[in-house]
Amino acid sequence: MLTISCSLLEQVRNNYLPYVELLSTGEKISRGGTHGMFAYWQDVSKKIHQNELNLSSGIKTLTSLYSNFDDNKRNRDKQNLLLDQLVKYHQCYEKQNFQFYDGRRRIRWPIIPEIHLSGLTPWVFESGEEYFAYYVIEKKYDWKKELRFPLLQKYMSEHNVKCNFRQLNMGVYFLDTGVFEFRKYSTKEILSSVIETKQLFGKIYEEFRLKSVTK
């Protein structure tokens, strides 16, 4: 069974042939395996959301975790920036009236029988009768036309949040701008994303199958 992570979906969407080449050799596109500074930032932020830490103790915890990294100017600058962004993020979060609902969960979606969509869902928060699922991302980019967001709106409303898909807002928080951005995809947009992904995965599997036959 082949799997494609939702974090790689846009990369594969833009050019799937290099990905098929790696799959045919038993390899995968590297997503990085180290637990870096930003990963620790997210760990601490989640603990603050779950009331395991307050912001002050979160800063102390993150500072302590960062002491394990090499002491050089590049790392110090990065750490100081992330600590500053931790404060700004949680100040911005407090204004949203969000309540933590659910953390990341593994995705296992057989888009076609031969290929599953995998990866991790974003954090989920609730506010009134609506839900807000978002990734925290370091640098701003144009995310709203990516395939993964309407797909996740469908998948998470059916499996994780278990609500009407119209109640689930998909979004991001950019550390460099300090801004939340959300979008709610329509029935038409979600259906279109599913159809496109099925077609894409079908092409990938057919190319993969042909390469396997010719070896």
Phi, psi and chi 1 to 4 in degrees:
 res  aa     phi    psi   chi1   chi2   chi3   chi4
   1 MET       -  127.3  177.7   62.6   61.3      -
   2 LEU   -89.7  148.9  -57.4  178.0      -      -
   3 THR  -132.1  147.2   62.3      -      -      -
   4 ILE  -130.5  124.9  -64.5  176.4      -      -
   5 SER   -74.7  142.6  171.7      -      -      -
   6 CYS   -63.7  -24.5   62.0      -      -      -
   7 SER   -70.7  -20.4   64.0      -      -      -
   8 LEU  -102.0   -2.1  -65.9  174.2      -      -
   9 LEU   -58.9  -41.8 -170.9   55.2      -      -
  10 GLU   -69.4  -37.2 -149.9   61.0   24.3      -
  11 GLN   -62.9  -44.5 -176.7  178.5  -13.4      -
  12 VAL   -68.5  -38.0  174.7      -      -      -
  13 ARG   -59.4  -40.4  179.9 -167.8 -163.9 -173.8
  14 ASN   -73.5  -30.8  -69.0  -29.3      -      -
  15 ASN  -162.7   97.5 -172.7    3.8      -      -
  16 TYR   -87.1  -16.9   66.7   85.3      -      -
  17 LEU   -62.4  -44.3  -70.0  177.1      -      -
  18 PRO   -60.9  -33.8  -24.6   35.1      -      -
  19 TYR   -67.8  -41.0 -171.3   76.3      -      -
  20 VAL   -62.5  -39.5  174.0      -      -      -
  21 GLU   -60.4  -42.8 -169.7   64.1   36.5      -
  22 LEU   -67.5  -42.1  -71.8  176.7      -      -
  23 LEU   -59.6  -38.8  -74.8  175.9      -      -
  24 SER   -68.4  -19.8   67.0      -      -      -
  25 THR  -100.0    4.7   60.9      -      -      -
  26 GLY    82.7   11.9      -      -      -      -
  27 GLU  -105.1  169.7  -62.3 -177.4   35.2      -
  28 LYS  -132.3  156.9  -65.3 -179.5 -179.5  179.1
  29 ILE   -66.6  129.7  -63.9  175.4      -      -
  30 SER   -70.6  134.1  173.9      -      -      -
  31 ARG  -112.3    6.4  -72.9  168.3  -74.1  165.4
  32 GLY    84.6  134.4      -      -      -      -
  33 GLY  -117.5   -2.9      -      -      -      -
  34 THR   -85.4  151.3   59.3      -      -      -
  35 HIS   -90.6   93.3 -152.3   71.0      -      -
  36 GLY   -86.5 -172.2      -      -      -      -
  37 MET   -61.6  -41.8  -64.2 -179.9 -164.3      -
  38 PHE   -68.5  -34.5 -178.9   49.3      -      -
  39 ALA   -63.5  -41.4      -      -      -      -
  40 TYR   -64.2  -37.8  -78.2  120.4      -      -
  41 TRP   -57.2  -45.4 -173.3  100.4      -      -
  42 GLN   -67.5  -38.1  -66.3 -178.6   85.8      -
  43 ASP   -59.0  -46.5  -68.1  -16.6      -      -
  44 VAL   -67.9  -41.2  169.2      -      -      -
  45 SER   -60.1  -41.8  -75.8      -      -      -
  46 LYS   -62.7  -40.2 -177.1 -177.4  176.4 -175.9
  47 LYS   -64.6  -33.8  -71.7 -177.1  178.2 -179.1
  48 ILE   -67.5  -43.0  -65.2  172.9      -      -
  49 HIS   -61.1  -34.7  -72.1  -42.0      -      -
  50 GLN   -89.3    8.6  -66.3  177.7  -52.5      -
  51 ASN    63.2   23.8  -64.4  -43.9      -      -
  52 GLU   -81.8  -24.5  -65.0  177.9   30.0      -
  53 LEU  -136.6  152.9  -61.6  170.7      -      -
  54 ASN   -97.5  177.7   58.2   31.9      -      -
  55 LEU   -62.3  -40.6 -178.3   54.9      -      -
  56 SER   -62.8  -47.7  178.1      -      -      -
  57 SER   -70.1  -28.3   58.0      -      -      -
  58 GLY   -65.4  -40.5      -      -      -      -
  59 ILE   -62.6  -43.5  -67.8  168.8      -      -
  60 LYS   -64.7  -42.2  -68.6  177.4 -177.8  177.0
  61 THR   -63.0  -45.6  -60.8      -      -      -
  62 LEU   -66.2  -39.2 -166.4   56.5      -      -
  63 THR   -60.8  -41.1  -59.5      -      -      -
  64 SER   -65.2  -42.8  176.0      -      -      -
  65 LEU   -62.8  -37.2  -70.8  167.5      -      -
  66 TYR   -70.7  -17.4  -75.5  164.1      -      -
  67 SER   -68.4  -13.5   67.3      -      -      -
  68 ASN   -81.3  -11.2  -64.4  -43.0      -      -
  69 PHE   -87.7  158.3  -70.3   82.7      -      -
  70 ASP   -56.2  138.0  -68.5  -19.7      -      -
  71 ASP   -87.5   93.6 -175.0   16.2      -      -
  72 ASN  -142.5  167.9   55.2   54.2      -      -
  73 LYS   -60.0  -42.0 -175.1  178.0 -174.7  -56.1
  74 ARG   -60.3  -46.3 -179.9 -179.2  178.1 -177.3
  75 ASN   -67.4  -41.2  -77.4  -10.5      -      -
  76 ARG   -62.2  -42.2  -72.1 -165.3  -60.1  -88.4
  77 ASP   -63.4  -43.0  -71.7  -13.5      -      -
  78 LYS   -64.0  -43.6  174.8   74.1  169.1  177.6
  79 GLN   -64.9  -43.1  -69.4  159.4   12.0      -
  80 ASN   -62.9  -39.1  -72.8  -27.4      -      -
  81 LEU   -64.4  -45.6  177.4   61.6      -      -
  82 LEU   -66.3  -36.4  -74.6  168.9      -      -
  83 LEU   -65.5  -41.4  -73.4  164.5      -      -
  84 ASP   -62.8  -41.9 -179.4   58.9      -      -
  85 GLN   -70.0  -28.4  -70.4  169.8  -26.1      -
  86 LEU   -60.8  -45.8 -177.9   73.6      -      -
  87 VAL   -64.1  -47.6  174.8      -      -      -
  88 LYS   -63.5  -39.5  -69.8  178.6  179.3  177.5
  89 TYR   -62.4  -48.4  164.9   69.9      -      -
  90 HIS   -72.6  -26.6  -76.4  -79.6      -      -
  91 GLN   -68.0  -41.2  -72.2  174.9  -18.7      -
  92 CYS   -67.4  -40.6 -172.2      -      -      -
  93 TYR   -60.2  -42.2  169.4   84.2      -      -
  94 GLU   -59.6  -28.7  -72.1  -63.6  -37.3      -
  95 LYS   -76.9  -13.0  -63.9  176.1 -176.9  177.8
  96 GLN   -85.1  -13.7  -54.1  -57.7  -47.7      -
  97 ASN    57.9   39.4  -71.7  -36.9      -      -
  98 PHE   -87.4  150.0  -72.1  158.6      -      -
  99 GLN  -122.9  131.7  -66.0  -66.1  -39.8      -
 100 PHE   -60.9  131.0 -175.8   81.2      -      -
 101 TYR  -115.0  -46.6 -178.5   83.4      -      -
 102 ASP  -158.2  147.6 -163.1   16.8      -      -
 103 GLY   -92.3 -165.2      -      -      -      -
 104 ARG   -70.0  143.6  -63.4  173.6 -178.8  171.7
 105 ARG  -135.4  151.6  -66.3 -173.8 -179.2  -86.9
 106 ARG   -70.8  138.2  -69.5  -80.5  172.9 -169.6
 107 ILE   -97.4  135.0  -58.8  163.6      -      -
 108 ARG  -141.9   87.7 -173.4   75.7  173.2  172.8
 109 TRP  -122.6  110.4 -177.0   -2.0      -      -
 110 PRO   -75.7   84.1   27.8  -33.3      -      -
 111 ILE   -58.1  -44.5  -63.8  -73.6      -      -
 112 ILE  -129.9  160.1   62.8  173.2      -      -
 113 PRO   -56.2  -30.2  -26.3   34.8      -      -
 114 GLU   -88.8  -18.1  -60.6   83.8    3.3      -
 115 ILE  -135.5  127.5  -56.1  179.9      -      -
 116 HIS  -102.4  142.7  -75.6 -157.6      -      -
 117 LEU   -82.1  129.7 -174.6   67.7      -      -
 118 SER  -124.1 -168.3   63.8      -      -      -
 119 GLY   114.2 -161.5      -      -      -      -
 120 LEU  -123.9  138.3  -68.0  171.5      -      -
 121 THR   -74.1  161.1   62.0      -      -      -
 122 PRO   -79.1  172.0   27.0  -33.0      -      -
 123 TRP   -61.9  151.5  -66.4  -23.6      -      -
 124 VAL  -125.6  136.8 -174.9      -      -      -
 125 PHE  -129.5  154.6  -58.9   81.8      -      -
 126 GLU  -118.0  149.8   57.7 -178.5  -29.5      -
 127 SER  -150.6  109.8 -179.2      -      -      -
 128 GLY    65.0 -127.7      -      -      -      -
 129 GLU   -99.6   11.5  -64.6 -177.2   -2.4      -
 130 GLU  -113.3  156.7  -62.4 -111.9  -47.4      -
 131 TYR  -121.4  147.5  -62.2   89.5      -      -
 132 PHE  -130.5  113.8  -63.7   80.7      -      -
 133 ALA  -109.1  127.6      -      -      -      -
 134 TYR  -149.8  151.6   62.9   86.1      -      -
 135 TYR   -97.3  143.8  -68.0  106.2      -      -
 136 VAL   -91.7  125.3  178.2      -      -      -
 137 ILE  -127.0  140.6  -63.5  171.5      -      -
 138 GLU   -70.4  -43.0  -67.6 -171.2   76.9      -
 139 LYS  -124.8  138.7  -64.8 -173.4 -178.0  -65.1
 140 LYS   -65.3  139.7 -178.3  176.6  174.7   61.1
 141 TYR  -154.6  172.3   73.2   99.8      -      -
 142 ASP   -84.1  102.0 -174.5   10.2      -      -
 143 TRP  -102.4  -17.4   61.9  -84.2      -      -
 144 LYS   -69.1  -19.2  -66.8 -178.4  179.9  178.3
 145 LYS   -99.3    6.6  -66.9 -177.5  179.2  179.3
 146 GLU   -68.4  145.4  -73.1 -169.0   -5.3      -
 147 LEU   -64.1  -34.4  -89.0  179.1      -      -
 148 ARG   -65.3  -28.8   63.0  172.5  168.6  164.9
 149 PHE   -72.4  -48.5  -71.7   98.5      -      -
 150 PRO   -64.5  -33.8   17.7  -29.5      -      -
 151 LEU   -62.5  -44.0  -69.0  173.8      -      -
 152 LEU   -67.6  -33.6  -74.4  168.6      -      -
 153 GLN   -59.9  -42.7 -174.8  177.5  -28.9      -
 154 LYS   -68.3  -51.9  173.3  178.7  171.0   60.5
 155 TYR   -62.1  -46.8 -179.3   87.3      -      -
 156 MET   -71.1  -34.5  -65.8  175.6   68.2      -
 157 SER   -67.3  -25.8   64.9      -      -      -
 158 GLU   -91.8  -29.0  -66.0  174.6   -5.6      -
 159 HIS  -115.8  -39.1  -65.0   85.8      -      -
 160 ASN   -98.9  -58.7  -60.0   47.2      -      -
 161 VAL   -83.3  -32.3 -174.0      -      -      -
 162 LYS    55.4   59.9  -65.3 -176.3  179.9  177.6
 163 CYS  -134.1  174.2   65.7      -      -      -
 164 ASN   -64.4  135.8 -172.9  -61.5      -      -
 165 PHE   -59.6  -22.7   75.6   94.3      -      -
 166 ARG   -73.1  -12.4  -64.4 -179.2 -179.2   86.7
 167 GLN   -89.9   -7.2  -66.9  175.3  -86.6      -
 168 LEU  -106.5  119.7 -178.3   57.9      -      -
 169 ASN   -99.3  132.9  -59.5  -90.8      -      -
 170 MET  -103.3  143.4  -56.1  -54.5  -57.4      -
 171 GLY  -169.9 -169.3      -      -      -      -
 172 VAL  -143.9  158.8  -63.4      -      -      -
 173 TYR  -123.9  122.9  174.9   88.7      -      -
 174 PHE   -95.6  123.5  -67.7  114.8      -      -
 175 LEU   -64.0  -37.5  -70.3 -174.5      -      -
 176 ASP   -73.7  -23.1   59.6  -15.5      -      -
 177 THR  -105.9  -18.7   62.4      -      -      -
 178 GLY    67.9   36.0      -      -      -      -
 179 VAL  -131.1  138.0  172.3      -      -      -
 180 PHE   -85.1  140.9  -77.1  101.0      -      -
 181 GLU  -132.2  132.7  -64.7 -176.9    8.8      -
 182 PHE  -131.6  153.9  -70.5  102.1      -      -
 183 ARG  -148.5  141.3  179.4  172.1  177.6 -178.6
 184 LYS  -112.5  119.2 -167.1 -177.9  -66.4 -177.4
 185 TYR   -85.5  146.8  -65.1   87.5      -      -
 186 SER   -82.0  168.3   66.7      -      -      -
 187 THR   -55.5  -44.2  -57.1      -      -      -
 188 LYS   -62.9  -43.1 -177.6  178.1  178.8 -179.6
 189 GLU   -67.1  -39.4  -71.9  172.1  -43.0      -
 190 ILE   -66.5  -46.4  -68.5  171.9      -      -
 191 LEU   -60.4  -42.1  178.5   60.0      -      -
 192 SER   -62.4  -40.1  176.7      -      -      -
 193 SER   -67.2  -38.1   70.5      -      -      -
 194 VAL   -65.7  -45.2  171.9      -      -      -
 195 ILE   -61.5  -46.6  -69.0  171.2      -      -
 196 GLU   -62.1  -41.1 -177.7  179.4  -11.8      -
 197 THR   -67.3  -39.7  -52.7      -      -      -
 198 LYS   -61.2  -43.0  -76.5 -176.2  177.1 -179.1
 199 GLN   -65.0  -42.9  -68.4  172.6  -17.4      -
 200 LEU   -62.2  -48.0  173.5   62.6      -      -
 201 PHE   -65.0  -33.6  -77.2   14.3      -      -
 202 GLY   -63.7  -42.4      -      -      -      -
 203 LYS   -63.6  -42.3  -69.0  176.9 -177.2  177.0
 204 ILE   -62.4  -46.1  -69.7  170.1      -      -
 205 TYR   -66.0  -39.7 -177.1   71.9      -      -
 206 GLU   -64.1  -42.7 -178.5   60.5   21.5      -
 207 GLU   -65.4  -40.9 -172.4   72.0   22.1      -
 208 PHE   -63.1  -42.8  174.3   78.1      -      -
 209 ARG   -63.6  -42.6 -171.6 -174.0   64.9   79.7
 210 LEU   -63.7  -40.7  -71.1  172.4      -      -
 211 LYS   -65.9  -37.2  -77.0 -173.7  173.1  -65.9
 212 SER   -67.3  -35.4  -60.7      -      -      -
 213 VAL   -69.7  -38.9  168.5      -      -      -
 214 THR   -80.0   -8.0   56.2      -      -      -
 215 LYS   -80.9      -  -77.0 -170.3  173.5 -177.7
